[in-house]
Amino acid sequence: MRSKFLKLNSRDLINGIIVAIFCTFITGFYQLIANGGVINWLTIKPVVIAAIGSGVAYLTKNLLTNSKGQFMKGER
């Protein structure tokens, strides 16, 4: 069941963490290693920020989508 407009359920949160944050972090971390970067806080910080940002974007999209999958439309 999808969550209603301007509401999030626990499944939205779990999907947001799994899909957005982990995938972004893994991709960024791989790019860092593939380009020969040194792993320390200065090089990993942008990857962490991008991962958090993608998680927030996913949750915001779900917050603004109604239970029928329509973006920015209220429940009828």
Distance bins in CASP14 RR format, pairs under 12 A and 6 or more apart:
PFRMAT RR
TARGET T0000
AUTHOR 0000-0000-0000
RMODE 2
METHOD distances of the structure
MODEL  1
1 7 0 0 0 0 0 1 0 0 0 0 0
1 9 1 0 0 1 0 0 0 0 0 0 0
1 10 0 0 0 0 0 1 0 0 0 0 0
1 11 0 0 0 0 1 0 0 0 0 0 0
1 12 0 0 0 0 0 1 0 0 0 0 0
1 67 1 0 0 1 0 0 0 0 0 0 0
1 68 0 0 0 0 0 1 0 0 0 0 0
1 69 0 0 0 0 0 1 0 0 0 0 0
2 8 0 0 0 0 0 1 0 0 0 0 0
2 9 0 0 0 0 1 0 0 0 0 0 0
2 11 0 0 0 0 1 0 0 0 0 0 0
2 12 0 0 0 0 1 0 0 0 0 0 0
2 15 0 0 0 0 0 1 0 0 0 0 0
2 62 0 0 0 0 1 0 0 0 0 0 0
2 63 0 0 0 0 0 1 0 0 0 0 0
2 65 1 0 0 1 0 0 0 0 0 0 0
2 66 1 0 0 1 0 0 0 0 0 0 0
2 67 1 0 1 0 0 0 0 0 0 0 0
2 68 1 0 0 1 0 0 0 0 0 0 0
2 69 1 0 0 1 0 0 0 0 0 0 0
2 70 0 0 0 0 0 1 0 0 0 0 0
2 75 0 0 0 0 0 1 0 0 0 0 0
3 9 1 0 1 0 0 0 0 0 0 0 0
3 10 0 0 0 0 1 0 0 0 0 0 0
3 11 1 0 0 1 0 0 0 0 0 0 0
3 12 1 0 1 0 0 0 0 0 0 0 0
3 13 0 0 0 0 1 0 0 0 0 0 0
3 15 0 0 0 0 0 1 0 0 0 0 0
3 59 0 0 0 0 0 1 0 0 0 0 0
3 61 0 0 0 0 0 1 0 0 0 0 0
3 62 1 0 0 1 0 0 0 0 0 0 0
3 63 0 0 0 0 1 0 0 0 0 0 0
3 64 0 0 0 0 0 1 0 0 0 0 0
3 65 0 0 0 0 1 0 0 0 0 0 0
3 66 0 0 0 0 1 0 0 0 0 0 0
3 67 1 0 0 1 0 0 0 0 0 0 0
3 68 0 0 0 0 0 1 0 0 0 0 0
3 69 0 0 0 0 0 1 0 0 0 0 0
3 75 0 0 0 0 0 1 0 0 0 0 0
4 12 0 0 0 0 0 1 0 0 0 0 0
4 62 0 0 0 0 0 1 0 0 0 0 0
4 63 0 0 0 0 0 1 0 0 0 0 0
4 64 0 0 0 0 0 1 0 0 0 0 0
4 65 0 0 0 0 1 0 0 0 0 0 0
4 66 1 0 0 1 0 0 0 0 0 0 0
4 67 1 0 1 0 0 0 0 0 0 0 0
4 68 0 0 0 0 1 0 0 0 0 0 0
4 69 0 0 0 0 0 1 0 0 0 0 0
4 70 0 0 0 0 0 1 0 0 0 0 0
4 73 0 0 0 0 0 1 0 0 0 0 0
4 74 0 0 0 0 1 0 0 0 0 0 0
4 75 1 0 1 0 0 0 0 0 0 0 0
4 76 0 0 0 0 0 1 0 0 0 0 0
5 62 0 0 0 0 0 1 0 0 0 0 0
5 63 0 0 0 0 1 0 0 0 0 0 0
5 64 1 0 0 1 0 0 0 0 0 0 0
5 65 1 0 0 1 0 0 0 0 0 0 0
5 66 1 0 1 0 0 0 0 0 0 0 0
5 67 1 0 0 1 0 0 0 0 0 0 0
5 68 0 0 0 0 1 0 0 0 0 0 0
5 69 0 0 0 0 1 0 0 0 0 0 0
5 70 0 0 0 0 1 0 0 0 0 0 0
5 71 0 0 0 0 1 0 0 0 0 0 0
5 72 0 0 0 0 1 0 0 0 0 0 0
5 73 1 0 0 1 0 0 0 0 0 0 0
5 74 1 0 1 0 0 0 0 0 0 0 0
5 75 1 0 1 0 0 0 0 0 0 0 0
5 76 0 0 0 0 1 0 0 0 0 0 0
6 60 0 0 0 0 0 1 0 0 0 0 0
6 62 0 0 0 0 0 1 0 0 0 0 0
6 63 1 0 0 1 0 0 0 0 0 0 0
6 64 1 0 0 1 0 0 0 0 0 0 0
6 65 0 0 0 0 1 0 0 0 0 0 0
6 66 0 0 0 0 1 0 0 0 0 0 0
6 67 0 0 0 0 0 1 0 0 0 0 0
6 72 0 0 0 0 0 1 0 0 0 0 0
6 73 0 0 0 0 0 1 0 0 0 0 0
6 74 0 0 0 0 1 0 0 0 0 0 0
6 75 0 0 0 0 1 0 0 0 0 0 0
7 13 0 0 0 0 0 1 0 0 0 0 0
7 59 0 0 0 0 0 1 0 0 0 0 0
7 62 0 0 0 0 1 0 0 0 0 0 0
7 63 1 0 0 1 0 0 0 0 0 0 0
7 64 0 0 0 0 0 1 0 0 0 0 0
7 65 0 0 0 0 0 1 0 0 0 0 0
7 66 0 0 0 0 1 0 0 0 0 0 0
7 67 0 0 0 0 1 0 0 0 0 0 0
7 74 0 0 0 0 0 1 0 0 0 0 0
7 75 0 0 0 0 1 0 0 0 0 0 0
8 14 0 0 0 0 0 1 0 0 0 0 0
8 15 0 0 0 0 0 1 0 0 0 0 0
8 16 0 0 0 0 1 0 0 0 0 0 0
8 56 0 0 0 0 0 1 0 0 0 0 0
8 58 0 0 0 0 0 1 0 0 0 0 0
8 59 1 0 0 1 0 0 0 0 0 0 0
8 60 0 0 0 0 1 0 0 0 0 0 0
8 61 0 0 0 0 0 1 0 0 0 0 0
8 62 1 0 1 0 0 0 0 0 0 0 0
8 63 1 0 1 0 0 0 0 0 0 0 0
8 64 0 0 0 0 0 1 0 0 0 0 0
8 65 0 0 0 0 0 1 0 0 0 0 0
8 67 0 0 0 0 0 1 0 0 0 0 0
9 15 0 0 0 0 1 0 0 0 0 0 0
9 16 0 0 0 0 0 1 0 0 0 0 0
9 59 0 0 0 0 0 1 0 0 0 0 0
9 62 0 0 0 0 1 0 0 0 0 0 0
9 63 0 0 0 0 0 1 0 0 0 0 0
9 67 0 0 0 0 0 1 0 0 0 0 0
10 16 0 0 0 0 0 1 0 0 0 0 0
10 17 0 0 0 0 0 1 0 0 0 0 0
10 59 0 0 0 0 0 1 0 0 0 0 0
10 62 0 0 0 0 0 1 0 0 0 0 0
11 17 0 0 0 0 0 1 0 0 0 0 0
11 18 0 0 0 0 0 1 0 0 0 0 0
11 19 0 0 0 0 0 1 0 0 0 0 0
11 59 0 0 0 0 0 1 0 0 0 0 0
11 62 0 0 0 0 1 0 0 0 0 0 0
12 18 0 0 0 0 0 1 0 0 0 0 0
12 19 0 0 0 0 0 1 0 0 0 0 0
12 20 0 0 0 0 0 1 0 0 0 0 0
12 55 0 0 0 0 0 1 0 0 0 0 0
12 58 0 0 0 0 1 0 0 0 0 0 0
12 59 1 0 0 1 0 0 0 0 0 0 0
12 60 0 0 0 0 0 1 0 0 0 0 0
12 61 0 0 0 0 1 0 0 0 0 0 0
12 62 1 0 1 0 0 0 0 0 0 0 0
12 63 0 0 0 0 1 0 0 0 0 0 0
12 64 0 0 0 0 0 1 0 0 0 0 0
12 65 0 0 0 0 1 0 0 0 0 0 0
12 67 0 0 0 0 0 1 0 0 0 0 0
13 19 0 0 0 0 0 1 0 0 0 0 0
13 20 0 0 0 0 0 1 0 0 0 0 0
13 21 0 0 0 0 0 1 0 0 0 0 0
13 55 0 0 0 0 1 0 0 0 0 0 0
13 56 0 0 0 0 0 1 0 0 0 0 0
13 58 0 0 0 0 1 0 0 0 0 0 0
13 59 1 0 0 1 0 0 0 0 0 0 0
13 62 0 0 0 0 1 0 0 0 0 0 0
13 63 0 0 0 0 0 1 0 0 0 0 0
14 20 0 0 0 0 0 1 0 0 0 0 0
14 21 0 0 0 0 0 1 0 0 0 0 0
14 22 0 0 0 0 0 1 0 0 0 0 0
14 55 0 0 0 0 0 1 0 0 0 0 0
14 58 0 0 0 0 0 1 0 0 0 0 0
14 59 0 0 0 0 0 1 0 0 0 0 0
14 62 0 0 0 0 0 1 0 0 0 0 0
15 21 0 0 0 0 0 1 0 0 0 0 0
15 22 0 0 0 0 0 1 0 0 0 0 0
15 23 0 0 0 0 0 1 0 0 0 0 0
15 55 0 0 0 0 1 0 0 0 0 0 0
15 58 1 0 0 1 0 0 0 0 0 0 0
15 59 0 0 0 0 1 0 0 0 0 0 0
15 61 0 0 0 0 0 1 0 0 0 0 0
15 62 0 0 0 0 1 0 0 0 0 0 0
16 22 0 0 0 0 1 0 0 0 0 0 0
16 23 0 0 0 0 1 0 0 0 0 0 0
16 24 0 0 0 0 0 1 0 0 0 0 0
16 51 0 0 0 0 0 1 0 0 0 0 0
16 52 0 0 0 0 0 1 0 0 0 0 0
16 53 0 0 0 0 0 1 0 0 0 0 0
16 54 0 0 0 0 1 0 0 0 0 0 0
16 55 1 0 1 0 0 0 0 0 0 0 0
16 56 0 0 0 0 1 0 0 0 0 0 0
16 57 0 0 0 0 1 0 0 0 0 0 0
16 58 1 0 1 0 0 0 0 0 0 0 0
16 59 1 0 0 1 0 0 0 0 0 0 0
16 60 0 0 0 0 0 1 0 0 0 0 0
16 61 0 0 0 0 1 0 0 0 0 0 0
16 62 1 0 0 1 0 0 0 0 0 0 0
16 63 0 0 0 0 0 1 0 0 0 0 0
17 23 0 0 0 0 0 1 0 0 0 0 0
17 24 0 0 0 0 0 1 0 0 0 0 0
17 25 0 0 0 0 0 1 0 0 0 0 0
17 51 0 0 0 0 1 0 0 0 0 0 0
17 52 0 0 0 0 0 1 0 0 0 0 0
17 54 0 0 0 0 0 1 0 0 0 0 0
17 55 1 0 0 1 0 0 0 0 0 0 0
17 56 0 0 0 0 0 1 0 0 0 0 0
17 58 0 0 0 0 1 0 0 0 0 0 0
17 59 0 0 0 0 1 0 0 0 0 0 0
18 24 0 0 0 0 0 1 0 0 0 0 0
18 25 0 0 0 0 0 1 0 0 0 0 0
18 26 0 0 0 0 0 1 0 0 0 0 0
18 51 0 0 0 0 0 1 0 0 0 0 0
18 54 0 0 0 0 0 1 0 0 0 0 0
18 55 0 0 0 0 1 0 0 0 0 0 0
18 58 0 0 0 0 1 0 0 0 0 0 0
19 25 0 0 0 0 0 1 0 0 0 0 0
19 26 0 0 0 0 0 1 0 0 0 0 0
19 27 0 0 0 0 0 1 0 0 0 0 0
19 51 0 0 0 0 0 1 0 0 0 0 0
19 54 0 0 0 0 1 0 0 0 0 0 0
19 55 0 0 0 0 1 0 0 0 0 0 0
19 57 0 0 0 0 0 1 0 0 0 0 0
19 58 1 0 0 1 0 0 0 0 0 0 0
19 59 0 0 0 0 0 1 0 0 0 0 0
19 61 0 0 0 0 0 1 0 0 0 0 0
19 62 0 0 0 0 0 1 0 0 0 0 0
20 26 0 0 0 0 0 1 0 0 0 0 0
20 27 0 0 0 0 0 1 0 0 0 0 0
20 50 0 0 0 0 1 0 0 0 0 0 0
20 51 1 0 0 1 0 0 0 0 0 0 0
20 52 0 0 0 0 1 0 0 0 0 0 0
20 53 1 0 0 1 0 0 0 0 0 0 0
20 54 1 0 1 0 0 0 0 0 0 0 0
20 55 1 1 0 0 0 0 0 0 0 0 0
20 56 0 0 0 0 1 0 0 0 0 0 0
20 57 1 0 0 1 0 0 0 0 0 0 0
20 58 1 0 1 0 0 0 0 0 0 0 0
20 59 0 0 0 0 1 0 0 0 0 0 0
20 60 0 0 0 0 0 1 0 0 0 0 0
20 61 0 0 0 0 1 0 0 0 0 0 0
20 62 0 0 0 0 0 1 0 0 0 0 0
21 27 0 0 0 0 0 1 0 0 0 0 0
21 28 0 0 0 0 0 1 0 0 0 0 0
21 47 0 0 0 0 0 1 0 0 0 0 0
21 48 0 0 0 0 1 0 0 0 0 0 0
21 49 0 0 0 0 0 1 0 0 0 0 0
21 50 0 0 0 0 1 0 0 0 0 0 0
21 51 1 0 1 0 0 0 0 0 0 0 0
21 52 1 0 0 1 0 0 0 0 0 0 0
21 53 0 0 0 0 1 0 0 0 0 0 0
21 54 1 0 0 1 0 0 0 0 0 0 0
21 55 1 0 1 0 0 0 0 0 0 0 0
21 56 0 0 0 0 1 0 0 0 0 0 0
21 57 0 0 0 0 0 1 0 0 0 0 0
21 58 0 0 0 0 1 0 0 0 0 0 0
21 59 0 0 0 0 0 1 0 0 0 0 0
22 28 0 0 0 0 0 1 0 0 0 0 0
22 29 0 0 0 0 0 1 0 0 0 0 0
22 47 0 0 0 0 0 1 0 0 0 0 0
22 48 0 0 0 0 0 1 0 0 0 0 0
22 51 1 0 0 1 0 0 0 0 0 0 0
22 52 0 0 0 0 0 1 0 0 0 0 0
22 54 0 0 0 0 1 0 0 0 0 0 0
22 55 0 0 0 0 1 0 0 0 0 0 0
22 58 0 0 0 0 0 1 0 0 0 0 0
23 29 0 0 0 0 0 1 0 0 0 0 0
23 30 0 0 0 0 0 1 0 0 0 0 0
23 47 0 0 0 0 0 1 0 0 0 0 0
23 50 0 0 0 0 0 1 0 0 0 0 0
23 51 0 0 0 0 1 0 0 0 0 0 0
23 54 1 0 0 1 0 0 0 0 0 0 0
23 55 0 0 0 0 1 0 0 0 0 0 0
23 58 0 0 0 0 0 1 0 0 0 0 0
24 30 0 0 0 0 0 1 0 0 0 0 0
24 31 0 0 0 0 0 1 0 0 0 0 0
24 46 0 0 0 0 0 1 0 0 0 0 0
24 47 1 0 0 1 0 0 0 0 0 0 0
24 48 0 0 0 0 1 0 0 0 0 0 0
24 49 0 0 0 0 1 0 0 0 0 0 0
24 50 1 0 1 0 0 0 0 0 0 0 0
24 51 1 0 1 0 0 0 0 0 0 0 0
24 52 0 0 0 0 1 0 0 0 0 0 0
24 53 1 0 0 1 0 0 0 0 0 0 0
24 54 1 0 1 0 0 0 0 0 0 0 0
24 55 1 0 0 1 0 0 0 0 0 0 0
24 56 0 0 0 0 0 1 0 0 0 0 0
24 57 0 0 0 0 1 0 0 0 0 0 0
24 58 0 0 0 0 1 0 0 0 0 0 0
25 31 0 0 0 0 0 1 0 0 0 0 0
25 32 0 0 0 0 0 1 0 0 0 0 0
25 44 0 0 0 0 1 0 0 0 0 0 0
25 45 0 0 0 0 0 1 0 0 0 0 0
25 46 0 0 0 0 0 1 0 0 0 0 0
25 47 1 0 0 1 0 0 0 0 0 0 0
25 48 1 0 0 1 0 0 0 0 0 0 0
25 49 0 0 0 0 0 1 0 0 0 0 0
25 50 1 0 0 1 0 0 0 0 0 0 0
25 51 1 0 1 0 0 0 0 0 0 0 0
25 52 0 0 0 0 1 0 0 0 0 0 0
25 53 0 0 0 0 0 1 0 0 0 0 0
25 54 0 0 0 0 1 0 0 0 0 0 0
25 55 0 0 0 0 0 1 0 0 0 0 0
26 32 0 0 0 0 0 1 0 0 0 0 0
26 33 0 0 0 0 0 1 0 0 0 0 0
26 47 0 0 0 0 1 0 0 0 0 0 0
26 50 0 0 0 0 0 1 0 0 0 0 0
26 51 0 0 0 0 1 0 0 0 0 0 0
26 54 0 0 0 0 0 1 0 0 0 0 0
27 33 0 0 0 0 0 1 0 0 0 0 0
27 34 0 0 0 0 0 1 0 0 0 0 0
27 47 0 0 0 0 1 0 0 0 0 0 0
27 50 0 0 0 0 1 0 0 0 0 0 0
27 51 0 0 0 0 1 0 0 0 0 0 0
27 54 0 0 0 0 1 0 0 0 0 0 0
28 34 0 0 0 0 1 0 0 0 0 0 0
28 35 0 0 0 0 0 1 0 0 0 0 0
28 37 0 0 0 0 0 1 0 0 0 0 0
28 39 0 0 0 0 0 1 0 0 0 0 0
28 43 0 0 0 0 0 1 0 0 0 0 0
28 44 0 0 0 0 1 0 0 0 0 0 0
28 45 0 0 0 0 0 1 0 0 0 0 0
28 46 0 0 0 0 1 0 0 0 0 0 0
28 47 1 0 1 0 0 0 0 0 0 0 0
28 48 0 0 0 0 1 0 0 0 0 0 0
28 49 0 0 0 0 0 1 0 0 0 0 0
28 50 1 0 0 1 0 0 0 0 0 0 0
28 51 0 0 0 0 1 0 0 0 0 0 0
28 54 0 0 0 0 0 1 0 0 0 0 0
29 35 0 0 0 0 0 1 0 0 0 0 0
29 36 0 0 0 0 0 1 0 0 0 0 0
29 37 0 0 0 0 0 1 0 0 0 0 0
29 39 0 0 0 0 1 0 0 0 0 0 0
29 43 0 0 0 0 1 0 0 0 0 0 0
29 44 1 0 0 1 0 0 0 0 0 0 0
29 45 0 0 0 0 0 1 0 0 0 0 0
29 46 0 0 0 0 0 1 0 0 0 0 0
29 47 1 0 1 0 0 0 0 0 0 0 0
29 48 0 0 0 0 1 0 0 0 0 0 0
29 50 0 0 0 0 0 1 0 0 0 0 0
29 51 0 0 0 0 1 0 0 0 0 0 0
30 36 0 0 0 0 0 1 0 0 0 0 0
30 37 0 0 0 0 0 1 0 0 0 0 0
30 39 0 0 0 0 0 1 0 0 0 0 0
30 47 0 0 0 0 1 0 0 0 0 0 0
31 37 0 0 0 0 1 0 0 0 0 0 0
31 43 0 0 0 0 0 1 0 0 0 0 0
31 44 0 0 0 0 0 1 0 0 0 0 0
31 46 0 0 0 0 0 1 0 0 0 0 0
31 47 0 0 0 0 1 0 0 0 0 0 0
31 50 0 0 0 0 0 1 0 0 0 0 0
32 38 0 0 0 0 1 0 0 0 0 0 0
32 39 1 0 0 1 0 0 0 0 0 0 0
32 40 0 0 0 0 0 1 0 0 0 0 0
32 42 0 0 0 0 0 1 0 0 0 0 0
32 43 1 0 1 0 0 0 0 0 0 0 0
32 44 1 0 0 1 0 0 0 0 0 0 0
32 45 0 0 0 0 0 1 0 0 0 0 0
32 46 0 0 0 0 1 0 0 0 0 0 0
32 47 1 0 0 1 0 0 0 0 0 0 0
32 48 0 0 0 0 0 1 0 0 0 0 0
32 50 0 0 0 0 0 1 0 0 0 0 0
33 39 1 0 0 1 0 0 0 0 0 0 0
33 43 0 0 0 0 0 1 0 0 0 0 0
33 44 0 0 0 0 0 1 0 0 0 0 0
33 47 0 0 0 0 0 1 0 0 0 0 0
35 43 0 0 0 0 1 0 0 0 0 0 0
36 43 0 0 0 0 1 0 0 0 0 0 0
37 43 1 0 0 1 0 0 0 0 0 0 0
37 44 0 0 0 0 1 0 0 0 0 0 0
37 47 0 0 0 0 0 1 0 0 0 0 0
38 44 0 0 0 0 1 0 0 0 0 0 0
39 45 0 0 0 0 0 1 0 0 0 0 0
39 47 0 0 0 0 1 0 0 0 0 0 0
40 47 0 0 0 0 0 1 0 0 0 0 0
41 47 0 0 0 0 0 1 0 0 0 0 0
41 48 0 0 0 0 1 0 0 0 0 0 0
41 49 0 0 0 0 0 1 0 0 0 0 0
42 48 0 0 0 0 0 1 0 0 0 0 0
44 50 0 0 0 0 0 1 0 0 0 0 0
44 51 0 0 0 0 0 1 0 0 0 0 0
45 51 0 0 0 0 0 1 0 0 0 0 0
45 52 0 0 0 0 0 1 0 0 0 0 0
46 52 0 0 0 0 0 1 0 0 0 0 0
46 53 0 0 0 0 0 1 0 0 0 0 0
47 53 0 0 0 0 0 1 0 0 0 0 0
47 54 0 0 0 0 0 1 0 0 0 0 0
48 54 0 0 0 0 0 1 0 0 0 0 0
48 55 0 0 0 0 0 1 0 0 0 0 0
49 55 0 0 0 0 0 1 0 0 0 0 0
49 56 0 0 0 0 0 1 0 0 0 0 0
50 56 0 0 0 0 0 1 0 0 0 0 0
50 57 0 0 0 0 0 1 0 0 0 0 0
51 57 0 0 0 0 0 1 0 0 0 0 0
51 58 0 0 0 0 0 1 0 0 0 0 0
52 58 0 0 0 0 0 1 0 0 0 0 0
52 59 0 0 0 0 0 1 0 0 0 0 0
53 59 0 0 0 0 1 0 0 0 0 0 0
53 60 0 0 0 0 1 0 0 0 0 0 0
53 61 0 0 0 0 0 1 0 0 0 0 0
54 60 0 0 0 0 0 1 0 0 0 0 0
54 61 0 0 0 0 0 1 0 0 0 0 0
55 61 0 0 0 0 1 0 0 0 0 0 0
55 62 0 0 0 0 0 1 0 0 0 0 0
55 63 0 0 0 0 0 1 0 0 0 0 0
56 62 0 0 0 0 0 1 0 0 0 0 0
56 63 0 0 0 0 0 1 0 0 0 0 0
57 63 0 0 0 0 0 1 0 0 0 0 0
57 64 0 0 0 0 0 1 0 0 0 0 0
58 64 0 0 0 0 0 1 0 0 0 0 0
58 65 0 0 0 0 0 1 0 0 0 0 0
59 65 0 0 0 0 0 1 0 0 0 0 0
60 71 0 0 0 0 0 1 0 0 0 0 0
60 72 0 0 0 0 0 1 0 0 0 0 0
61 69 0 0 0 0 0 1 0 0 0 0 0
61 71 1 0 0 1 0 0 0 0 0 0 0
61 72 0 0 0 0 0 1 0 0 0 0 0
62 69 0 0 0 0 1 0 0 0 0 0 0
62 71 0 0 0 0 0 1 0 0 0 0 0
63 71 0 0 0 0 0 1 0 0 0 0 0
63 72 0 0 0 0 0 1 0 0 0 0 0
63 74 0 0 0 0 0 1 0 0 0 0 0
64 70 0 0 0 0 1 0 0 0 0 0 0
64 71 1 0 0 1 0 0 0 0 0 0 0
64 72 1 0 1 0 0 0 0 0 0 0 0
64 73 0 0 0 0 1 0 0 0 0 0 0
64 74 0 0 0 0 1 0 0 0 0 0 0
65 71 1 0 1 0 0 0 0 0 0 0 0
65 72 1 0 0 1 0 0 0 0 0 0 0
65 73 0 0 0 0 1 0 0 0 0 0 0
65 74 0 0 0 0 1 0 0 0 0 0 0
65 75 0 0 0 0 0 1 0 0 0 0 0
66 72 0 0 0 0 1 0 0 0 0 0 0
66 73 1 0 1 0 0 0 0 0 0 0 0
66 74 1 0 1 0 0 0 0 0 0 0 0
66 75 1 0 1 0 0 0 0 0 0 0 0
66 76 0 0 0 0 1 0 0 0 0 0 0
67 73 0 0 0 0 0 1 0 0 0 0 0
67 74 0 0 0 0 1 0 0 0 0 0 0
67 75 1 0 0 1 0 0 0 0 0 0 0
67 76 0 0 0 0 1 0 0 0 0 0 0
68 74 0 0 0 0 1 0 0 0 0 0 0
68 75 0 0 0 0 1 0 0 0 0 0 0
68 76 0 0 0 0 1 0 0 0 0 0 0
69 75 0 0 0 0 0 1 0 0 0 0 0
70 76 0 0 0 0 1 0 0 0 0 0 0
END
